Amino acid sequence: MTDASTAKAYLHGLAARIDVLFAANAASLTKAADAVEATAKKDGLVYIFGTGHSHVLAEEAHYRAGGLALTVPILASATMLHEGAIASTAFERMTGIVRPIFDRYPIGANDVLLVVSNSGVNPAPVEAAQIGKERGATVIAITSETYSREAARGRTRLADVADIVLDNGAPSGDATIPVTGSELKVGPVSTSIGAALMNAVLAEVASRLQASGEDAPIYLSANMPGAAENNERLVARYRPRNVHL
């Protein structure tokens, strides 16, 4: 055994999981890209919601170098981690907490709602998807089919509600690496894989828009030449509809 062998095992395992994502999700990735492309051409928006660590994907897409400016994070401190991780876990398991959060966001029929939840069974993400469907949006889920089936125990899953499901392939419990001398595992994978799936869809849409003659709304990294002008133009276009810009 060499130094950093556990780190090596984690990274190789994560890379292997990402390597099979396209084959496992080819049809759903195409449907997701079709939905986002259609939304972009109607000047709609892609709203992104998750609770706990899943909310990180909403921030990953927001005002992101190389990302699309049509994305809008749905953020509420109660369901995030920075002001109370224990409380956020309790809140995401409460029914009825999502609707007042979503009242701030005018999601409609021209939009896509992306809901991220690894276990895919807590009330908050399931209700988010249901509200998205009520408002006529196309709902895309990023979740673990394996984990959510095991955890459901008769409950409605996010995957049951969403129009399109991207399976992150994460194992039940998320952690992947056994720890010598312990029954516990480390090395969660859902955030990395979820970000890869989401960015794959957005990259596909950007390429399609440019190929069809549309101007894909792509942010530049702030230190790149032309970034100020490019990003100011996009912010001026989307700030009136994105409360987080």
C-alpha positions in Angstrom: 0.0 0.0 0.0 1.4 3.4 -1.0 0.9 6.8 0.7 -2.4 8.5 -0.2 -3.8 5.1 -1.3 -7.2 6.0 0.0 -7.2 9.3 -1.8 -6.2 7.4 -5.0 -9.0 4.9 -4.5 -11.6 7.7 -4.0 -10.5 9.6 -7.1 -10.3 6.5 -9.3 -13.7 5.4 -8.0 -15.2 8.8 -8.7 -13.7 8.9 -12.1 -15.2 5.5 -12.9 -18.6 6.6 -11.8 -18.4 9.7 -14.0 -17.1 7.7 -16.9 -20.4 5.7 -17.1 -22.7 8.6 -16.6 -23.4 9.3 -20.3 -24.2 5.7 -21.2 -26.4 5.3 -18.1 -28.3 8.6 -18.8 -28.0 9.1 -22.5 -31.8 9.3 -23.2 -32.4 11.5 -20.1 -29.5 13.8 -20.9 -31.0 14.3 -24.4 -34.4 15.0 -23.0 -33.0 17.4 -20.4 -31.0 19.3 -23.0 -34.1 19.4 -25.3 -36.1 21.0 -22.4 -33.5 23.6 -21.5 -32.9 24.5 -25.1 -36.6 25.0 -25.7 -36.7 27.2 -22.5 -33.7 29.2 -23.7 -35.4 29.8 -27.1 -38.5 31.1 -25.3 -36.4 33.3 -23.1 -37.4 31.2 -20.1 -35.3 30.4 -17.1 -33.8 27.3 -15.5 -34.5 27.4 -11.7 -32.4 25.1 -9.5 -33.4 23.9 -6.0 -31.9 21.6 -3.5 -31.7 21.3 0.3 -28.7 20.6 2.5 -25.6 19.8 0.4 -27.8 19.5 -2.7 -28.3 23.3 -2.7 -24.6 23.6 -3.6 -25.6 22.7 -7.2 -27.9 25.8 -7.3 -24.9 27.9 -6.4 -22.6 26.1 -8.7 -24.7 27.2 -11.7 -25.3 30.7 -10.5 -23.2 33.5 -12.1 -20.7 30.8 -13.1 -17.7 31.2 -15.4 -18.5 29.0 -18.3 -22.1 28.7 -17.1 -25.4 29.9 -18.6 -26.9 33.2 -17.3 -30.4 31.8 -17.7 -30.0 29.8 -14.5 -31.6 31.0 -11.3 -30.8 29.5 -7.9 -33.6 29.0 -5.4 -32.0 29.8 -2.1 -33.5 29.9 1.4 -31.3 29.9 4.5 -33.6 27.5 6.4 -32.9 24.7 3.9 -29.2 25.4 3.5 -26.2 24.6 5.8 -24.4 27.8 6.7 -26.9 29.1 9.4 -27.8 25.8 11.0 -27.0 22.4 9.4 -29.1 20.4 12.0 -32.0 22.7 11.5 -31.8 22.4 7.7 -32.1 18.7 8.0 -35.2 19.1 10.1 -36.7 21.6 7.7 -36.2 19.5 4.6 -38.2 16.8 6.3 -41.2 19.1 7.0 -44.1 19.2 4.7 -45.3 22.7 3.5 -42.0 24.5 3.9 -41.2 24.8 0.2 -44.3 26.7 -1.0 -43.5 30.0 0.8 -40.0 29.7 -0.5 -41.2 29.3 -4.1 -43.6 32.2 -3.8 -40.5 34.4 -4.4 -39.8 32.8 -7.8 -42.3 33.2 -10.7 -41.7 29.8 -12.2 -44.0 29.2 -15.2 -44.7 27.1 -18.2 -41.8 28.5 -20.2 -39.3 27.5 -17.5 -37.4 24.4 -16.3 -37.1 23.5 -12.7 -34.1 21.4 -11.7 -34.5 19.7 -8.3 -31.5 18.0 -6.7 -31.8 15.4 -4.0 -29.5 12.4 -3.5 -31.9 10.4 -1.4 -34.9 11.8 -3.3 -37.5 11.1 -0.6 -37.6 14.1 1.8 -40.7 16.2 1.6 -38.9 19.4 0.5 -37.5 18.3 -2.8 -40.6 16.2 -3.6 -42.9 19.2 -2.9 -40.6 21.4 -5.0 -41.1 19.1 -7.9 -44.8 19.0 -7.4 -45.0 22.8 -7.3 -43.0 23.0 -10.5 -45.4 20.6 -12.2 -48.4 22.7 -10.9 -47.0 25.8 -12.5 -46.4 24.0 -15.8 -42.6 23.9 -15.8 -40.6 21.0 -17.0 -39.1 19.3 -13.9 -35.8 17.6 -14.1 -34.5 15.6 -11.1 -30.9 14.8 -10.3 -31.1 11.9 -7.8 -29.9 8.4 -6.9 -32.3 5.8 -8.2 -30.6 3.2 -6.0 -30.7 5.2 -2.8 -34.2 6.6 -3.3 -35.7 3.2 -4.0 -34.1 1.9 -0.8 -35.1 4.9 1.3 -38.6 5.4 0.1 -40.4 2.8 2.2 -43.7 3.7 0.6 -43.1 7.4 0.3 -43.3 9.3 -3.0 -39.9 9.8 -4.6 -38.6 12.9 -6.4 -38.0 10.5 -9.3 -41.7 9.6 -9.3 -42.8 13.3 -9.8 -40.1 14.6 -12.2 -40.6 14.7 -15.9 -36.9 13.8 -16.5 -34.6 11.9 -14.2 -30.8 12.0 -14.3 -29.5 9.2 -12.1 -26.2 10.1 -10.3 -25.6 6.4 -9.6 -24.5 7.2 -6.1 -24.8 4.3 -3.6 -27.1 4.3 -0.6 -25.6 6.6 2.0 -23.5 8.4 -0.6 -20.1 7.5 0.9 -17.9 5.1 -1.2 -14.7 4.3 0.7 -14.4 1.8 3.6 -12.3 2.9 6.5 -10.0 0.4 8.0 -10.9 -0.3 11.6 -14.4 1.2 11.2 -17.8 0.1 9.9 -18.2 3.6 8.4 -17.4 4.8 5.0 -16.1 8.2 3.7 -15.8 9.8 0.3 -19.3 11.0 -0.8 -19.8 11.3 -4.5 -23.3 12.9 -5.1 -22.2 16.5 -5.2 -19.3 15.9 -7.7 -21.4 13.7 -10.0 -24.5 15.9 -9.7 -22.4 19.0 -10.8 -21.0 16.9 -13.7 -24.5 16.0 -14.9 -25.9 19.5 -14.6 -22.9 21.1 -16.4 -23.1 18.4 -19.1 -26.7 19.5 -19.9 -25.9 23.2 -19.8 -22.8 22.7 -22.0 -24.9 20.7 -24.5 -27.5 23.5 -24.6 -24.9 26.2 -25.1 -23.4 24.3 -28.1 -26.9 23.8 -29.6 -27.8 27.4 -29.2 -24.7 28.6 -31.0 -25.1 26.1 -33.7 -28.7 27.2 -34.4 -27.6 30.9 -34.6 -28.7 31.9 -31.1 -26.4 33.8 -28.8 -25.8 31.5 -25.9 -25.8 33.6 -22.6 -22.4 32.4 -21.3 -20.6 34.0 -18.4 -16.8 34.6 -18.7 -14.4 34.3 -15.8 -13.9 37.8 -14.3 -10.2 37.9 -15.2 -10.6 36.9 -18.8 -10.3 39.6 -21.6 -13.8 41.0 -22.4 -15.4 39.6 -19.3 -16.6 42.9 -17.9 -18.5 43.8 -21.0 -19.8 40.3 -21.6 -21.0 39.8 -18.1 -22.5 43.3 -17.6 -24.6 42.7 -20.7 -25.9 39.4 -19.3 -26.5 40.8 -15.8 -28.5 43.7 -17.4 -30.6 41.1 -19.2 -31.2 38.7 -16.4 -31.1 40.8 -13.2 -34.7 41.8 -13.4 -35.7 38.1 -13.3 -32.9 36.8 -11.0 -33.1 38.1 -7.5 -29.7 36.7 -6.7 -27.7 38.8 -9.2 
